[in-house]
Amino acid sequence: MSLMLFGNRKLIRKSAPVRRGHEAIEMRARRFGYFPRMFVWRGHEYSVEAVERCWTTGTRGNGGRMQRHYFHVRCLEGKFDLYQDLTHNTWHMARAENA
């Protein structure tokens, strides 16, 4: 998208926000076999102090089966949204705050 300002020949280009793919993480330990306890992301090990929220997603097109378990966790280094892909049994970083 381009925008031309009146009285000014300068062309300002607005770019769309960059969308990044979710990065794979290594889940080292879980509490009660379900909640994240310790994970490795970008070569650094994080210890989960608290799981502040969890939720599950699925689609009707998938026969009503659940696709992902999401966890909003708090670590000493910041807060993270992690999810487990139930189809492939893999773990991923969805979002990181203050990391």
VEXMI-524444 format. One record per residue: x, y, z of N, C-alpha, C in turn. Coordinates in steps of 0.001 Angstrom, whole numbers, plus 524288, in hexadecimal, padded with zeros to 5 digits. Layout:
# VEXMI-524444
XYZXYZXYZ;...
***
This chain:
# VEXMI-524444
803547FB6C800008000080000800008037B804C980000;80240808A47FCD78053D80D777FC8B8019E8120F7FD9E;803F68164F7FF8C800F281AEF800D68041381FAF7FF29;801B48233D7FC118044F827FF7FA548021582C8F7FD6E;8057182F778000E803B4833EE803268037C838C37FFB4;7FF6E83C0A8005E7FEE3840DB7FD5A80314844BE7FEE0;8050F847987FB008090484B937FBFD80E4A849377FD39;80EB9844537FCB781393841A57FE038141D83D217FA2F;8188883CCF7F7B28194F838AC7F3DA81B7C833AA7F651;81BED833BD7FB6481E0F82F2F7FE1481A0282ACA7FE1B;81BAB8263B7FCA681843821B87FC868190081E9A80186;814D481DAD804448150781AC3809278129E8156A80820;81582811778094F8138C80C2B808938123A809D780DE8;80D92807E580E4C80BFA805318131080C517FF64811F5;80F4B7FCBF8152080FD47F7228144E80C637F42A81827;80ACC7EF9C8167E807A47EC45819E380B1D7EA1B81E2F;808F17E90C822CB80C207E6E18270280E5F7E1918256A;813157E09F8271F815AA7DBB4825E4813507D77282949;811BD7D33E826D680F727CEE8829B68136A7CA9282A11;814B07C90782EB48189A7C4FF82F7F816017BFDA830CE;818647BBA782F138166E7B67B830618179F7B53783607;814C87B1B283824815947B01D83D8A81A567AC9383DD2;81DBD7ADAF84185822A27AACA84208821EA7A5EA8455B;8247E7A1C8843BF8245D79CED846BF8278479D9B84BC1;825AE79B2F84FF68288579B1C854E9829077956F856A5;82C9A7948C85A4782D3078F5285C8982ACF78F65861FA;826E578C20862CC8247078BC2867F282790787CA86B1F;82A3C789AB86F3782D96786488726C82AA57839A876D7;826D77865F87929823F77841187D9481E7D7866787DC3;81AC87832987FAD81563784E98804F8137A78389885C7;80FFF786D2887D680D77785BE88CD98089B7827C88BD7;807EA77E7F88EEE8036477B0D88E87802C5778C588909;8070A7788388616806E577660880D38040E779C787CE6;802CA77E9B87E517FF94781FB87AFC801B17878987A93;8029178A2887F018041B78FAA87F13809FF7904287E41;80B9A7943387B1E8113A7951287A59813F07964D87F7F;81894794088803E81BB37950F884ED821067973B88381;8236B7953487F598288C7970987DA3828F179634877BE;82AD379A40874EA82B64799C886F488304879C9686D73;8320879B46868C88369F79DB686663834D57A08F8617C;836497A59B861258350C7A8D085C9A839E07ABEC85B35;83B847AB8B8564B840247AE5685457844F67AD4D857B1;845877A8678596C84A277A6D385C5B84A227A84686217;8460A7AAAA86401845B27AC398697E8417C7A90286C30;842967A72C870E583ED17A410873DD83B907A7A38775D;836737A6FD87737832CC7AA1E87A4482FEA7A69D87E18;82F837A863882EB82C997A595886F0827757A884887D3;823207A5D18874A81DF37A839887C781C9D7A8E588D87;81BA57ADC088F1881A147AEE4894758143B7AE0B89536;811167AF668913780B687AED1891A4808F57AE6888C42;804E77AB3F88BE9801947AB1D8873F7FCFA7AEA588881;7FCA97B321885DD7F8A67B6FE887217F3827B5FC88455;7F3BB7B34587FED7EEF97B23E87CF27EFF77ADBA87940;7EC037AAA0878277EC847A689874337E7547A6078714F;7E7A47A49D86C517E3007A3E8869227E4357A028864AD;7E02F79E338622F7E0B879A5C85E057DDDF79C4885932;7E00B79B28854987DD8379C9C84FAE7DC9C797CA84C5C;7D8B679824849017D775793F68455B7D40D796298410B;7D2FB7930783D207CFA8794B6838D27CB9E790888379D;7C7517922A8356D7C34778E75833E57C52678B0782F6A;7C85978D4882C007CA5178A60827847CDED785EB8290E;7CFAB785F682DCF7D335781EA82FC47D02677DC1832C2;7CB2A77D52831AA7C7EB7797D8345B7C6E077AEB83A07;7C78977FEE83B647C6AB781AA840B77CB247806A84468;7CF6677E428425A7D3E477CFD845B07D6EF781E58471A;7D945781D084BA87DC847862484D6A7E19F7862B84A54;7E37578AE7848FE7E84578B63845F87ECDF78D5D84931;7EBCE7910084CCD7F0127935F84FD47EE687945F85573;7F2297938F8590E7F1A17953C85E797F52779A0685F09;7F2F779E76860A27F5F77A3468617B7F6CF7A41D8674D;7FB517A6698689D7FCA17A79F86E097FF257AD0586E42;7FCFB7B07B871727FF6B7B58C8727F802797B4D78778F;807B27B4EC8772880AFC7B3B387BA780E4A7B86087D37;80FC97B86A882378133B7BC71884568184C7B9E488612;81C9D7BC0F88435821DA7BA5B885C2824A97BF1A88806;829387BE4688A3682C4D7C29988C4A82D937C686887FB;82E617C4A08832A82FF97C7EA87EC182B787CABD87C17;826A37C94287D298222D7CBCB87AA781D897C82687A40;819BC7C9C287712815067C6A48763D815047C490870A9;812EB7BFCF87005813127BD3486AFD80DE17BA81869F2;80C667BA4A864FD808167B70C8634880A687B26C8606F;809A27ADD38628F80B8E7A8F98604C806E17A5C985E83;807C27A26785AA98039979EC58595C805C57997E857BE;8029579589858A4803D8790408570D8006578EEE85265;802DC78DA184DFD8000A78BE8849597FEA17863284A3C;7F9A27852584B047F7ED77FE084C567F82F77C1F847B5;7F7F177E32842FE7F83D77AE483E567FDA67788583DBC;801B477BB683EB78071C779F883DF580A0E7791E8430F;8078A77A3984785809EB779D184CAD80F0677CEE84CFD;80ECC781D484B34813467855D84B71811C678A2E84E9D;815B678CF5850AA814E5791A9853CF8171A79663850F9;8147379AEC851A6815F579FA384ED88154E7A47A85242;818597A895850EC817E27ADB98535B814467B0ED84FEF;80FE47B2BD8521080C417B5F484F2580D7A7BBC884FE3;80F0C7BD4A854B0810217C2CB855CD8137E7C33085AA2;816FC7C70B85AA681A617C7FE85F2A81A0E7CDBC860AD;819697CECF865BA819697D423867DA81E1A7D4CB86B68;820FF7D90086ABC825797DA4B86E13829AD7D61A86E0C;82A257D344869E982E2D7CF21869BD833217D12286747;
***
